[in-house]
Amino acid sequence: MKLVRAFWSWLRAVSGDDAYERYLAHHAAVHPERPVLDRRTFFKQRQAADWSQVRRCC
């Protein structure tokens, strides 16, 4: 069971599925005085940042 949990944690980290949890931990440690984004807003901002740049070879 421990191996399954470790694999699941690794898979979530690699795929970015744990991004919101990592954001919350970072926010609590570094910016506790600022308000926290809700999950939906966090992912909307992340998607906007990911797709705002030109992605082409030429």
N, CA and C atoms as an extended XYZ file, in Angstrom:
174
Properties=species:S:1:pos:R:3:atomname:S:1:resname:S:1:resid:I:1 pbc="F F F"
N         0.821       -1.197        0.000 N   MET     1
C         0.000        0.000        0.000 CA  MET     1
C         0.868        1.264        0.000 C   MET     1
N         1.980        1.209        0.722 N   LYS     2
C         2.884        2.344        0.792 CA  LYS     2
C         3.472        2.657       -0.594 C   LYS     2
N         3.771        1.627       -1.340 N   LEU     3
C         4.312        1.792       -2.685 CA  LEU     3
C         3.289        2.437       -3.618 C   LEU     3
N         2.038        2.054       -3.465 N   VAL     4
C         0.973        2.637       -4.291 CA  VAL     4
C         0.815        4.125       -3.976 C   VAL     4
N         0.840        4.476       -2.710 N   ARG     5
C         0.733        5.886       -2.324 CA  ARG     5
C         1.915        6.706       -2.854 C   ARG     5
N         3.104        6.140       -2.754 N   ALA     6
C         4.295        6.842       -3.251 CA  ALA     6
C         4.203        7.033       -4.760 C   ALA     6
N         3.767        5.992       -5.469 N   PHE     7
C         3.608        6.105       -6.916 CA  PHE     7
C         2.554        7.145       -7.262 C   PHE     7
N         1.440        7.143       -6.541 N   TRP     8
C         0.367        8.112       -6.808 CA  TRP     8
C         0.850        9.546       -6.554 C   TRP     8
N         1.596        9.759       -5.502 N   SER     9
C         2.147       11.088       -5.216 CA  SER     9
C         3.111       11.517       -6.313 C   SER     9
N         3.951       10.593       -6.754 N   TRP    10
C         4.883       10.896       -7.837 CA  TRP    10
C         4.140       11.240       -9.127 C   TRP    10
N         3.118       10.466       -9.443 N   LEU    11
C         2.341       10.701      -10.658 CA  LEU    11
C         1.649       12.057      -10.616 C   LEU    11
N         1.095       12.424       -9.473 N   ARG    12
C         0.444       13.735       -9.333 CA  ARG    12
C         1.460       14.862       -9.486 C   ARG    12
N         2.665       14.683       -8.951 N   ALA    13
C         3.696       15.715       -9.060 CA  ALA    13
C         4.170       15.865      -10.504 C   ALA    13
N         4.369       14.759      -11.183 N   VAL    14
C         4.844       14.791      -12.566 CA  VAL    14
C         3.800       15.400      -13.497 C   VAL    14
N         2.535       15.083      -13.269 N   SER    15
C         1.474       15.573      -14.157 CA  SER    15
C         1.027       16.995      -13.811 C   SER    15
N         1.421       17.507      -12.659 N   GLY    16
C         1.013       18.847      -12.254 CA  GLY    16
C        -0.320       18.868      -11.521 C   GLY    16
N        -0.858       17.707      -11.226 N   ASP    17
C        -2.148       17.626      -10.547 CA  ASP    17
C        -2.084       18.152       -9.117 C   ASP    17
N        -0.900       18.142       -8.530 N   ASP    18
C        -0.753       18.631       -7.153 CA  ASP    18
C        -0.342       20.105       -7.094 C   ASP    18
N        -0.468       20.818       -8.190 N   ALA    19
C        -0.015       22.210       -8.262 CA  ALA    19
C        -0.728       23.103       -7.250 C   ALA    19
N        -2.021       22.919       -7.082 N   TYR    20
C        -2.757       23.773       -6.144 CA  TYR    20
C        -2.321       23.506       -4.705 C   TYR    20
N        -2.099       22.257       -4.352 N   GLU    21
C        -1.635       21.935       -3.003 CA  GLU    21
C        -0.239       22.516       -2.758 C   GLU    21
N         0.642       22.445       -3.773 N   ARG    22
C         1.968       23.042       -3.642 CA  ARG    22
C         1.867       24.558       -3.525 C   ARG    22
N         0.934       25.159       -4.273 N   TYR    23
C         0.704       26.606       -4.181 CA  TYR    23
C         0.268       26.982       -2.765 C   TYR    23
N        -0.659       26.226       -2.192 N   LEU    24
C        -1.138       26.523       -0.838 CA  LEU    24
C        -0.012       26.430        0.187 C   LEU    24
N         0.822       25.398        0.069 N   ALA    25
C         1.937       25.241        1.007 CA  ALA    25
C         2.928       26.393        0.865 C   ALA    25
N         3.256       26.749       -0.364 N   HIS    26
C         4.175       27.861       -0.608 CA  HIS    26
C         3.581       29.170       -0.094 C   HIS    26
N         2.318       29.370       -0.369 N   HIS    27
C         1.653       30.610        0.032 CA  HIS    27
C         1.643       30.758        1.553 C   HIS    27
N         1.333       29.686        2.251 N   ALA    28
C         1.297       29.733        3.706 CA  ALA    28
C         2.685       30.011        4.299 C   ALA    28
N         3.719       29.480        3.650 N   ALA    29
C         5.071       29.659        4.171 CA  ALA    29
C         5.662       31.023        3.835 C   ALA    29
N         5.358       31.551        2.645 N   VAL    30
C         6.043       32.749        2.170 CA  VAL    30
C         5.167       34.000        2.193 C   VAL    30
N         3.882       33.853        1.943 N   HIS    31
C         2.978       35.005        1.837 CA  HIS    31
C         1.740       34.861        2.730 C   HIS    31
N         1.895       34.617        4.005 N   PRO    32
C         0.714       34.373        4.839 CA  PRO    32
C        -0.210       35.584        4.984 C   PRO    32
N         0.311       36.768        4.719 N   GLU    33
C        -0.517       37.972        4.889 CA  GLU    33
C        -1.408       38.240        3.678 C   GLU    33
N        -1.144       37.606        2.564 N   ARG    34
C        -1.930       37.831        1.351 CA  ARG    34
C        -3.093       36.848        1.269 C   ARG    34
N        -4.185       37.245        0.619 N   PRO    35
C        -5.308       36.305        0.461 CA  PRO    35
C        -4.955       35.168       -0.506 C   PRO    35
N        -5.530       34.020       -0.275 N   VAL    36
C        -5.274       32.823       -1.078 CA  VAL    36
C        -6.248       32.776       -2.256 C   VAL    36
N        -5.756       32.393       -3.423 N   LEU    37
C        -6.627       32.197       -4.578 CA  LEU    37
C        -7.428       30.922       -4.391 C   LEU    37
N        -8.670       30.926       -4.852 N   ASP    38
C        -9.418       29.671       -4.828 CA  ASP    38
C        -8.912       28.793       -5.972 C   ASP    38
N        -9.259       27.525       -5.933 N   ARG    39
C        -8.751       26.542       -6.892 CA  ARG    39
C        -9.052       26.949       -8.338 C   ARG    39
N       -10.261       27.388       -8.605 N   ARG    40
C       -10.667       27.744       -9.971 CA  ARG    40
C        -9.848       28.927      -10.493 C   ARG    40
N        -9.698       29.962       -9.691 N   THR    41
C        -8.930       31.137      -10.095 CA  THR    41
C        -7.469       30.782      -10.303 C   THR    41
N        -6.926       29.955       -9.423 N   PHE    42
C        -5.532       29.526       -9.557 CA  PHE    42
C        -5.309       28.850      -10.898 C   PHE    42
N        -6.167       27.904      -11.263 N   PHE    43
C        -5.970       27.175      -12.513 CA  PHE    43
C        -6.256       28.051      -13.736 C   PHE    43
N        -7.189       28.986      -13.626 N   LYS    44
C        -7.428       29.911      -14.738 CA  LYS    44
C        -6.197       30.772      -14.985 C   LYS    44
N        -5.601       31.289      -13.926 N   GLN    45
C        -4.401       32.113      -14.077 CA  GLN    45
C        -3.235       31.293      -14.613 C   GLN    45
N        -3.129       30.070      -14.152 N   ARG    46
C        -2.050       29.199      -14.622 CA  ARG    46
C        -2.203       28.877      -16.103 C   ARG    46
N        -3.426       28.586      -16.535 N   GLN    47
C        -3.663       28.315      -17.950 CA  GLN    47
C        -3.398       29.553      -18.792 C   GLN    47
N        -3.834       30.705      -18.329 N   ALA    48
C        -3.612       31.942      -19.067 CA  ALA    48
C        -2.112       32.203      -19.236 C   ALA    48
N        -1.341       31.959      -18.197 N   ALA    49
C         0.103       32.160      -18.283 CA  ALA    49
C         0.744       31.146      -19.230 C   ALA    49
N         0.273       29.909      -19.192 N   ASP    50
C         0.836       28.870      -20.057 CA  ASP    50
C         0.551       29.140      -21.526 C   ASP    50
N        -0.610       29.680      -21.850 N   TRP    51
C        -1.001       29.847      -23.241 CA  TRP    51
C        -0.863       31.274      -23.761 C   TRP    51
N        -0.272       32.168      -22.987 N   SER    52
C        -0.163       33.559      -23.421 CA  SER    52
C         1.025       33.803      -24.344 C   SER    52
N         1.968       32.891      -24.387 N   GLN    53
C         3.156       33.073      -25.205 CA  GLN    53
C         2.991       32.395      -26.568 C   GLN    53
N         3.682       32.906      -27.553 N   VAL    54
C         3.674       32.303      -28.892 CA  VAL    54
C         4.441       30.993      -28.830 C   VAL    54
N         3.868       29.945      -29.363 N   ARG    55
C         4.516       28.627      -29.362 CA  ARG    55
C         4.603       28.117      -30.792 C   ARG    55
N         5.720       28.416      -31.404 N   ARG    56
C         5.963       27.913      -32.743 CA  ARG    56
C         7.474       27.870      -32.976 C   ARG    56
N         7.850       27.208      -34.005 N   CYS    57
C         9.275       27.026      -34.250 CA  CYS    57
C         9.891       28.171      -35.035 C   CYS    57
N         9.105       28.903      -35.804 N   CYS    58
C         9.672       29.918      -36.699 CA  CYS    58
C         9.092       31.300      -36.434 C   CYS    58
